[in-house]
């Protein structure tokens, strides 16, 4: 994997080592003073996050904790999830970690049963799972075999379907709840990424389908759609496996990504988390069945 050091891009004023460090320090500072700075937008909201050990899932978990949510964090790598839970508890928040494969229906169901036993309800389900893009990114559709094409479609859509469906069953008796997930611009633009874009498009379609069915019962369903963030492992992996072998430097690769955005800079994890907090709050009660565009202008709606 590439180093976390990022070469400054003066012409685009894109991310630099200092910018990323500063962004992380500000977010950490705000989180570490959780008790003093909390706004209680999500006070006592019982929240289950899948993929909480990843960058987006972890950032959302910390932001939700800052706003008073009671968190049940899951992931396939327990150590990473436990690290996020430990940070939250150390800062005065409430979080529990569990190892759950978000592709395993029985494991998801069993975990939700335990959440119901402890908390009595589920207010928010947030699916932030991801997988490695190296097996399909940049590959030719003409040369790709069926398994390689269908792999991301199967994992992303199955996980979202299972976590959303099983959460909805617990939300329906209370006629209240929020189901959220994360998609990406390839859902709407043509890029050489095999079945990845199709998978994201399917998740957006599922969001609309679930919303149509569940909104009359008081349950909102929403997608967040961020765009290439160097803070995430996915972007670093794409650079290492695809861009670097083609002779691109990190500066050139980062410049290309930043150049797609209107402000010529990158979206940060903190910004994604802050939007997630708003969407999850009662202030966003009218947001449902839609994909929230966080591409900073890279994708026109």
C-alpha positions in Angstrom: 0.0 0.0 0.0 1.2 3.6 -0.6 2.4 5.8 2.2 0.0 8.1 3.9 2.3 11.0 2.9 0.7 12.9 0.0 2.7 15.3 -2.2 1.3 18.9 -2.3 -0.6 19.9 -5.4 0.0 23.6 -5.6 -1.8 24.2 -8.9 -5.0 22.7 -7.6 -4.6 23.4 -3.9 -5.6 19.8 -3.4 -4.8 17.7 -0.4 -1.4 17.7 1.2 0.1 15.9 4.1 -0.6 18.8 6.4 -4.1 19.2 5.1 -5.0 15.6 5.8 -3.3 15.7 9.2 -5.0 18.9 10.1 -8.4 17.5 9.0 -7.9 14.4 11.1 -6.7 16.4 14.1 -9.7 18.7 14.0 -12.0 15.7 13.8 -10.2 13.9 16.6 -10.2 17.1 18.7 -13.9 17.6 18.2 -14.6 13.9 19.0 -12.3 13.8 22.1 -14.4 16.6 23.6 -17.6 14.7 22.9 -19.3 15.5 26.2 -18.7 19.2 26.0 -19.5 19.7 22.3 -22.3 17.3 21.7 -25.4 18.7 20.1 -27.5 15.7 20.9 -29.0 15.5 17.3 -29.2 11.8 17.7 -29.6 11.5 21.4 -30.3 7.9 22.5 -30.8 6.7 18.8 -30.0 3.0 18.7 -27.7 2.6 15.8 -26.2 -0.4 14.1 -23.3 0.2 11.7 -22.0 -2.4 9.3 -18.4 -2.0 8.2 -17.7 0.2 11.2 -14.0 -0.7 11.1 -13.5 1.0 7.7 -12.8 4.6 7.2 -16.3 5.8 6.4 -18.0 3.5 8.8 -15.7 4.6 11.6 -16.0 8.3 10.9 -19.8 8.0 10.9 -19.7 6.0 14.1 -17.7 8.7 15.8 -19.9 11.5 14.6 -23.0 9.7 15.6 -21.5 9.1 19.1 -20.7 12.8 19.3 -24.4 13.5 18.8 -25.6 11.1 21.5 -26.4 7.9 19.6 -26.1 4.5 21.2 -23.9 2.4 18.9 -23.7 -1.2 18.0 -20.7 -1.5 15.7 -20.0 -4.5 13.5 -17.5 -5.7 10.9 -15.7 -8.8 9.7 -12.4 -7.6 11.3 -13.3 -7.4 15.0 -10.0 -5.7 16.0 -10.7 -2.7 13.7 -14.3 -2.4 15.0 -13.2 -2.7 18.6 -10.7 0.1 18.1 -13.5 2.4 16.9 -15.7 1.4 19.9 -12.8 2.0 22.3 -12.3 5.5 21.0 -16.0 6.2 21.4 -16.2 4.9 24.9 -13.0 6.7 25.9 -14.6 9.9 24.8 -17.7 9.3 26.8 -19.9 7.7 24.2 -21.8 4.4 24.2 -20.6 1.7 21.8 -20.3 -2.1 21.6 -18.4 -4.0 19.0 -19.3 -7.4 17.4 -17.9 -9.5 14.6 -20.6 -9.8 12.0 -20.4 -10.9 8.4 -22.8 -8.6 6.6 -23.3 -11.2 3.9 -24.4 -13.8 6.5 -28.2 -13.6 7.0 -28.2 -15.7 10.2 -25.3 -13.7 11.7 -27.0 -10.4 11.0 -30.3 -11.6 12.4 -28.7 -13.0 15.5 -26.8 -9.8 16.1 -30.0 -7.7 15.7 -31.8 -10.0 18.1 -29.1 -9.2 20.7 -29.4 -5.5 20.0 -33.2 -5.7 20.5 -32.7 -7.6 23.8 -30.3 -4.9 25.1 -31.9 -1.7 23.6 -35.5 -2.6 22.8 -35.5 -1.1 19.3 -33.4 -0.2 16.3 -33.6 3.4 15.1 -30.8 3.5 12.5 -29.2 0.9 10.3 -26.1 2.2 8.4 -24.4 -0.1 5.8 -20.8 1.0 5.0 -19.3 -2.2 3.9 -16.7 -2.2 1.1 -14.5 -4.6 -0.7 -11.2 -4.5 -2.5 -11.5 -3.1 -6.1 -8.4 -4.6 -7.4 -10.1 -7.7 -8.9 -12.2 -5.8 -11.3 -11.2 -2.1 -11.6 -10.0 -1.2 -15.0 -10.7 -4.6 -16.5 -12.3 -4.9 -19.9 -15.9 -6.1 -19.9 -15.3 -7.9 -23.1 -12.6 -10.0 -21.5 -14.1 -10.3 -18.0 -15.5 -13.6 -16.9 -18.9 -13.8 -15.2 -17.6 -14.4 -11.7 -15.3 -11.4 -11.9 -18.2 -9.2 -13.1 -20.8 -10.5 -10.7 -18.6 -10.5 -7.5 -19.1 -6.9 -6.5 -22.8 -6.9 -7.5 -23.4 -9.9 -5.4 -21.6 -8.7 -2.3 -22.8 -5.1 -2.3 -26.4 -5.7 -3.1 -26.8 -8.8 -1.0 -25.3 -7.1 2.1 -27.5 -4.0 1.6 -30.6 -6.1 1.0 -30.1 -8.3 4.1 -29.1 -5.5 6.5 -31.9 -3.2 5.3 -34.6 -6.0 5.3 -33.7 -7.4 8.7 -33.5 -3.9 10.2 -36.9 -2.9 8.7 -38.6 -5.9 10.3 -37.5 -4.5 13.7 -38.5 -0.9 12.8 -42.0 -1.7 11.5 -43.7 -2.3 14.8 -42.6 1.2 16.0 -43.4 2.8 12.6 -40.1 4.7 12.8 -36.5 4.3 11.6 -33.8 5.1 9.2 -31.9 2.9 6.8 -28.7 4.3 5.2 -25.9 3.2 2.9 -23.1 4.5 0.8 -22.8 4.5 -3.0 -20.3 6.0 -5.5 -20.4 8.0 -8.7 -19.7 5.0 -11.0 -23.4 4.2 -10.4 -24.2 7.0 -12.9 -21.1 7.5 -15.0 -19.3 5.2 -17.4 -15.9 4.0 -16.0 -13.9 0.8 -16.5 -14.8 -0.9 -13.2 -16.5 -4.1 -14.1 -19.6 -4.8 -12.0 -18.7 -2.2 -9.4 -20.8 0.6 -11.0 -23.6 -1.7 -11.6 -23.5 -2.7 -7.9 -23.7 0.9 -6.8 -26.6 1.6 -9.2 -28.4 -1.4 -7.8 -28.0 -0.1 -4.3 -29.5 3.2 -5.3 -32.4 1.4 -7.0 -32.9 -0.7 -3.8 -33.0 2.5 -1.8 -35.9 3.8 -3.9 -37.7 0.5 -3.7 -37.3 0.2 0.0 -38.4 3.8 0.5 -41.5 3.3 -1.6 -42.5 0.3 0.5 -41.4 1.6 4.0 -42.0 5.3 3.9 -45.7 4.9 4.6 -44.7 3.0 7.7 -42.5 5.9 9.0 -39.2 4.4 7.9 -36.8 6.6 5.8 -34.2 5.1 3.4 -31.3 7.2 2.1 -28.0 6.8 0.2 -24.9 9.0 0.7 -22.7 9.4 -2.4 -19.2 10.7 -1.7 -16.4 10.9 -4.3 -12.8 9.6 -4.2 -11.3 10.5 -0.8 -7.5 9.9 -0.3 -8.2 9.2 3.4 -9.8 5.9 2.4 -8.0 2.6 1.9 -9.9 2.1 -1.4 -8.4 5.2 -3.1 -4.9 4.3 -1.8 -5.3 0.8 -3.2 -6.5 2.0 -6.5 -3.4 4.2 -6.8 -1.1 1.4 -5.8 -2.5 -1.2 -8.1 -3.7 0.8 -11.1 -2.3 4.3 -11.3 1.2 3.7 -10.1 2.0 0.8 -12.5 1.0 3.1 -15.4 3.7 5.5 -14.3 1.5 8.1 -12.5 2.9 9.7 -9.3 0.6 10.1 -6.3 0.7 13.9 -7.1 -0.7 13.3 -10.6 -3.3 10.8 -9.5 -4.5 13.0 -6.6 -4.5 16.0 -8.9 -6.7 14.2 -11.4 -9.2 13.3 -8.6 -9.2 16.8 -7.1 -9.6 18.3 -10.6 -13.0 16.7 -11.0 -14.4 18.5 -8.0 -15.7 22.1 -8.3 -13.5 23.5 -5.4 -10.5 21.5 -6.6 -10.1 19.8 -3.3 -11.1 16.5 -1.7 -14.2 15.7 0.4 -13.1 14.7 3.9 -14.4 11.9 6.0 -15.4 14.5 8.6 -17.6 16.2 6.0 -19.3 12.9 5.0 -19.9 12.1 8.7 -21.4 15.5 9.3 -23.9 15.0 6.4 -24.7 11.6 7.7 -25.6 13.1 11.1 -27.8 15.7 9.5 -29.6 13.0 7.3 -30.1 10.8 10.4 -31.5 13.7 12.4 -35.1 14.7 12.7 -34.2 17.9 10.8 -33.9 15.8 7.6 -37.3 14.1 8.0 -38.2 15.1 4.4 -35.1 13.3 2.9 -36.1 9.8 1.8 -35.8 7.5 -1.2 -32.9 9.5 -2.6 -29.2 9.6 -3.0 -27.5 12.6 -1.3 -24.8 13.9 -3.7 -21.5 14.5 -1.9 -19.3 14.6 -5.0 -18.6 18.3 -4.6 -19.8 19.0 -8.2 -18.0 16.1 -9.9 -21.4 14.5 -10.6 -24.3 16.6 -11.9 -27.8 15.6 -10.8 
